[in-house]
Every structure is written in C-alpha cells, then in structure tokens.
Amino acid sequence: MDDDESRAGAPRGMLAELKDLALSPAMSVWGSSVDRALRHIPRPSGPARAYASGRDSLRALIFGAGPAIGWGVTSHDLALPGAFARALSASTGRGADVDLAADPDLCISSALQSMLSMQLWRYDVIVMVLGVNDATRLTSLDTWKQKLDELVAGVEEATSSGTKVVVTGIHPIRSIPTFDSVLGTVADQHATAMNEITEQACARSQRATFAPLTSITAVNTKRHREPAAYTHWADEIVRVIPAGPNDVLRVPRDPHRPSAVDEPAHEANRQRALDRMALDARPNVRLDRVVSIAQRALGTASALFTVIDGDRQWHKARSGVDMTEIARKDAFCDFTIRTREGMVVCDAREDPRFRDKPYVTGEPFIRFYAGYPIESPTGERIGALCVFDSKPREESDVDMVYLRELARLAQRELERDDDELSVDGR
C-alpha cells in the first residue's frame, strides 16, 4: 500500500470506529431486549453430549455461543452436537462422540480462559463457534483480531499436532428472527468485517481452518430455528476439515497404544472425578438392567459395570457373577480405561498381559473379554462396561458397536444421577 492509500484508508477506519461508538448505546439496549426475547425460545437440556454409532470413535468438542446453544430445538441430538456427530461419522466412517461447552453470553474476551479450563488434549476435533455476541455488541475489530489470534494460538498449544481446529464464521445476523431489524443490519455489517478477520487468522495458523456458516431458508417460519439448519451447518463444518489418507481422522488407532490415563497427573484427575461422583453410595436399578442386557445380547456368562478406584476394581452392577471387587492389578478393565475405543481379548490364555492373572488361571477361568470405557461427566475414564466368558472367541464375533451403545446408555444413567443430585441438593 502506498502513502496515498494509507492516508485514504485511515479516515475511513476512524469514521467506522466513531460510528460504532455512537451506536453502542442503542446496540446495548437492543441487545438487552433480544436477550429477554431469547429466554422464551426452546433450547436443549440434559447432558451436553451427542453420539454417532461406529467403531474407533472420534472425540470432538463444540465450544461457543450462537448456533452452539441449540436455540429452537429441545435436544442436543437435534442441535449442532448431534448433527455434527452424524456428519463427522458419515465423512470418516468412524463413530463420533461430541461434547458441548456452550454459553449464550460468551464473548471473545473470555473465550481463551474458558477453553483452557477444559482438557483439550482429549479431542481429535475442536470447533469454535464465536462472534454473534461480539457482532451485536460491536466489539472493535482490533480487539476481535487480537483476542482471536490469542485464542487460536492457545488452543493449538494445548492440543496435539493431529487435532483439527475449526473456527466458524458468524452466520447472517438477520437470519435470526429476534435479530431481524434495522440494528440487526448494523450487526450484520460488523459481522462481515469480523468474518474477514477470522478467515485471515485461520490462514495464518498452522492448524486452524475457517468454516463459513451460511443461512438456510426456513420451512416453518414460526420456529426460531429448525433441525435442518443445524444439519446444514454441521455439513459446512465437516466439509472444511482436512483429512488425507494418513490423517488421524482416517486411520484407526492402535488399540494397544497407551493413553493419557497412564500419566500421573491424569490419573489424579481421574480419581478426583470418580470421588466427586460418589458412585458407591447410590445403587441404580437401571444400570443393573443395562448390564443384564449386555450379558444376554452378547451371549456371555457374565457382565459387569466396573469402577477403577485407587488400587481396586469394584462392581457397580453385575450379572452372572457374584464377586463385588478385585485388586486393580488383576483387572482387565484397568487396561480398558487406557483406551478410548474399548478392548477385546479373544483368548486370555494366549495373551501375555493376562495369561497369568488369577481370574484366568482360576475361577471364573476367563478366556474371552470385551470392555468399553465409561466416562465421568467431565470426560475422565472411571470404569468400564464389560462382558466375559470361559470360552474363547474370534474378534469378528464381537459386536463392539453395540457394546459401545450400551456403555453410552450406562454413562447417561450416571449423568442423570448426577443431575438428580444437583437438583435435590443431596
């Protein structure tokens, strides 16, 4: 840019800032009225997670505000988490577990601190949905650029080199019914400038990718937002995620690879999460049913919901077996919680990890074992749903996708218990 262009550009930038400053009080009042209107809009409740069936599941996080909230629908399965889980699974041929961390009031100024409070190392994909609140509040473009650069750098530093990071654009503001007004046009113009900055920030980054979110024509104009909008946005996000033939999203993991649970700090976090849940204080008949279904459906002699607690494994629910706990050092499930994908042992007598274990050489003479990890509400692997038998099997005979679904059902029961405790105050 030459000197004439610089001199011409500076006044325009100054005028834009003065215009935003003059409009800020009106935008603030307008924003407050919009916030009041949004209180009456349906939004999802319950555990902020969604799943798509499949082996070797990918773990994803959706973080942010706006479309991340799920305005207009009443379940996370119909909102962005469910739509993204299905789109990611369809794209990769693998299962998908999607966590949601959403705050309707989130702005760029607090985003980094919120992100770094989570265990970002657990995720294969992180999607950040930001900007609607900053657009309606006319956050300065300089602040948006600075804070966004800090956020992207902080997330990249806190994740592995294989983690995919996606930053979405701000969808058209006036496509939101409560924002469809003259001041919504002002916010829309500001969002357009913010989107340009976001796209440039992602281009400078080594791992972040920009995903523009476009609007979709509503079929039912009386609804704030339809499930089809979330499906549309999920497809747009998945479309920009790079995944080559040797990419982590395409190549199955080594099931025997040690995971982060082996590290002392992560084991301490895992134990703290388990202690907060106080599982041994609350029997759960619904979990007993899940374990019984696992035993019958997979045709084994026994099934357990195990909890790895300190140096012991104790059994929250059991079917076909009487023992209530064993030493952790003798437990198959201690290996299962070191995986994200579950574990199958076709013949324990032929496996050097297990052939000398007391429950292989003695009662109940375990030969076959299959287990899938159970997570706490904050994502630590605290135990497993497992089935086992005294007869060996081929791995192809084991429906691990079904075992995973049952494990997820058991996990939701734990989350429901946790919600009931919070409500009752016990």
N, C-alpha and C positions, 0 to 999 in steps of 0.2 A: 504493500500500500504506500503511495507517495504522500507528500506532505499535504497536498490539496485534499486528498481523500480523507486523511486523518482529521484535518480541520473541519471537513464537511460532516464526518461521522460523529465527532464529539458532541456538537449541539443536539443532534437527533437523540443520542443516548441520554443526554441531560434532560431533554424535554420529556422523554419517556419516563424517566425516574420521577420528575416533577409531577407528571400526570398520575403515576401510580400513587405518589404520596398524597395528592389531593383527593384521590378516590378511596384511599384506605379507610377513612371513617365510614363511608357509605358501604363499602365492601364488608366491613366488620359487622355492621348492623344487619346487612343482608345475610351474611354467614350465620349469624345467630338465629335468624328466622328459619333458615334452611335446616339448621341443626334441630330446631324444635319440630319441624315437619318430619324429619327423618326418624324421630322417636316412635312414630306410629307405623313405620314401614317394617314388615316382617324381615327377620334375619335368622340365620341358623342358630340353634342351641345344641348343647351336648358336646362331647369330646371333639376337639378341633382337629380331626384326622379324617382321611379317606384312603381307600384301598382299591387296587385293581388286581385281580387274580393272576397268578403266574409264578413260575419258578424264579429263583435267584433275583429277588425283588430289589428294585432301586429305591433309595430313600431320597425324598425331595422335601424342601421347605418352601412354603409360600409365606412371604413376610410383607406387611404393609397395611394400607388403608384402601379406600375406594372399592374397586372390584374385589379386593381380597376379603372384604367384610361379608359379602354374600347378600347384599340388600335385595329384597324382593322374593327370596326363597326361604324355606324353613329348615333345610337340612344341608349339611356340608357336602353330601353326595350330589345334590343338585347344583351346588355353588361351584366356585372355581376349584377347590381341592379335589372334588370328585371328578369334575370334567378333566382336570389336568392329569389325574391318576390314569384315567382311561386313555387319554390321548398319548401319554408317555408310554404306557404299556403297548398300545397299538403300534407305536413308532419303533419300539425296541424289541418287541416280542418277549418282554420280561414282565414280572409283576411290578407293582409300584405301591409304595407306602408314602403318603403325602401328609406332612404335618403343617399346621397353620398357626402363625403368630400374627394376629391382626388386631389393630387398634384404630377405631374410627377417627380418633383425634391425632393420629401420628403425623408429624411433620419432619422435614429433612433434618432439622436441628437436633432432634432426639433420636434419629434412626440408628446412628452408629452405636451409641451406648446400648440401645435395646438389642441390636444384633449381637454385640459382643458378649451379652449376658447369656447367650444360648450356646449349646455345644455344636458349633458349626462343623466341626471335624466329622460329624456323623453323616453328612449329606453328600450325595452324588450330584444333586442339582439344587441350586438356590435361586428362587425367583423373587425379585423385589418389585413390589407394586406401589409406587410412590408418586406424589405430586399433586393429587387432586386438592388436598388441603392447602398446599403451598400456592397453587394457582388461584384458588378463591381468595386467599389472604394476600395475594400479590407479593409474595416473598421476592426480594430483589434477586435479579438474575446473577449478580456477583456472589451472593450468599448461596444460591442454589448450586452454582458451579463449584464453589469451594467445598461445601459440605458433601456434595455428591462425589467429588474426587476423593475426599477423605473416607467416605463410606465404602466405595469400591475398593480402595487400597486396603482398608481394614478388613473387609470380608475376604479378599484374596489372601491376605497374610494369615488369617485364622482358619483357612481351609487348605486341603491338599491340592496339588497341581492338577489332579484329574477332575476336581469339582467344577461343574458347569455353573456359571453365574449369569443370570439373565436380569436385565433391568428393563422394565416395561415403560412404554411411553404413557402419557396421560390421554385417555380416550376423550373424544369430543365432549366438552363440559355440558353443552346444551342438549346433548342426547340423554342427560339425566333429567327426568321430569321436574324434580324440585329445583333444578338449576336453570331451567329453560326460561330466561328472562333477559332483559337488556343488560343487567350486570353480569349475567352469565356469558354474554358476548365478550365483555371485558376480560373475564377469567379465561375464556377460550383463547383469546389473542395472547394472553400471558402464557398459557399452557403451550401454545405453538412454539414460542421462543424457548421455553423450558425444554421441550422435546428436542429441539435442535442441539441444545447444550448437552442433554443426556446422550444423544446419538454420538456426539463428538467425544464425550468422556469414555464411552464404550469402545470407540475406535482407537483411543489412546491406550486402553487397557490390554493386557495380555490375555485375559480370560473372560472378561465381561462381554456380553452380546446384547444389543438393543433389540427389543421387540415392540414395534408399534402396535397399539391397540386401536382398531377401527370400530366404528359403530355398526350396529345391525338393526334393520328395521323391525320394530316390534309387531308381533301378530296381534297380541292382546294389549291394546293401548291403555287399558285401565290398570295394568300391572306396572309397578315401579321398574321391575326387570324380570325377564323370563330366563328359565334354564338354558334356552338356546343361546343367549348372549354369553354365558359362561363357557359353553361348548365352543363357541366361535373364538373367544379369547384364548382358551386353552390350546386350540389348534394353532393360533398365531404364535403362541409362545413356543410350542414344541417345534414348529417349523424352523425357528432360527437357532435351535440348539445344535451345534456342530457335533457330528458323531461319525468318525471314519471307521474303517473295517477293524482297526486295532484299538478303538476307543473303549474306555471303561463302560460306556453305555451299551456297547455291542458284545463285549467279550465277557463270558461268565467268569466269576471269581473262582479262585482255588478254595474249595470248601474247607481245606485243612490249614489255610493261612491264619496265623494268629491275628487277633483283632485287638483294638484298643483296650478291651477289658483286662488284658494282661498287665497293663501298666499300673503301677501302684496308685497313682492319683485317680485314675479312672475306676479302679476297684473301690477306692474310698468313696467316690461319688456314688457308685452303685449301691454300696452298703447304706449310705445315708438315705438314698431314695427308698430303699427297702424299709429302713427303720421308720421313715415318715408314714409309710403305708399301714403299719401295724397289722399285717395280714393274719397273724396267728390269733388275734383277738376276735375275729369275726368269721364264723362258719358261713358257707354260702352254698345253699342247695342247688342254685343254678349252675355253679361250677361243677358240682357233682354230676349233673346231667351232661355237661359238655364232655367230661372225662369218660363217662359211660358211653356216649355216642362215639367218641374216638376209638374206644376198645372194640365196639361192635362193628363200626364202619370199616375199620382197617383189619378186622379179623384176628386180633391178637389176644393172648391170655390175659394181659394186664395193661393198664394205662394209669398215668399219674399227672397231676399238676404239681410240679416240684418247685421249691423255693430254695435258692442257694443263699444261705445265711451264715456268714462267718465261716467256720470250719465244718459246717454240717449242711446236709440237704434234708429238708423236711417236706412233708407232703400235705399240701393244702386240700387236695381232693384225690381220691384214688378209686380204682375199680379193678377187681380181680387180684388184689394183693393186700396183705394186712399190715406190712411194716410202715411205721409212721415217720421214720427218719433214718438216715445212714450218714456215715462220715463223708465229707465232701471229696476227700482224696479217692474214694471208691466210686464216685458218682459219674455216670455217663453224661448227665445233664451239665456237669461242670465244663465239659467240652462243648456242649451245645450252646451255652451262653457266650462262648468265644466266637461264635459265627453269627452272621445276620441271616443266613439262608436256611438254617436248620442242618441237621446231621443225620445220616443213615449209616448204620453199622450192619452189614449183611450177615456177617458171621463173626461174633466177638472172639471165638476161639482162634480165628485166623488173623486177628488184628493185634499187633504188638502193643497198642495202647491199652487194650482191655483184657487180653487173654489170661492174665494172672490176677485179675480182680476177684475178690471173694464171691461176688454175686454171679460170676461166670463159672468159676470152679466149683461153687456150691449153690445151694438154693438161692434164687429160683432158676439157676442154670441158664442165664441169659445168653442167647445166641444172636437173636435179631433185636435191633433197637432203632427207632426213628424218633427224633425230637425236634421241636421248633421253639425258638426262644420267646419268652413272654417279657414285655417291657413295662416299666413303670410309666405313669402319666408324663414324666419328663424325659423318657426315652432310654433309661438305663435298663439293661437286660437283667432281670431279677430272678428268673427261673425258666421253666420250660413246660410245655405240654408234650408228653412222650408216650409212646406205646412200645411194648417189648414182648418177646416170646422166647420159648426154649427151642424153637425150630428156626434154622437159617432161612433167609430169603434172598432173592435177586433184587437189586435196586429198582429195576424196571417194574417190579410188582408193587411198589410203594407209591401211593398217591400223596406226594408231599404237598401238592397244591391244596388238596382237601385238608390235610393236617394243618397247613398254614391258616386256612379259613377258620378252622376250629380254634386255633391258637388266638387269632384275632377276636373271635367271639368271646373267649375267656378273658382276653385283655379288656374288652369293652365292659365285661361284668365288673372287673376291678375298678375301672374308671367310674362306673355307675355307683359302686360302693363309695368311692372317694367323693363323688358329688353329694351323695346322701349324707355323708358325714359332715360335709361343709354346710349343708342346709340345716341339719339337726343340731349342729354345734357340739356334737359329742367328741 
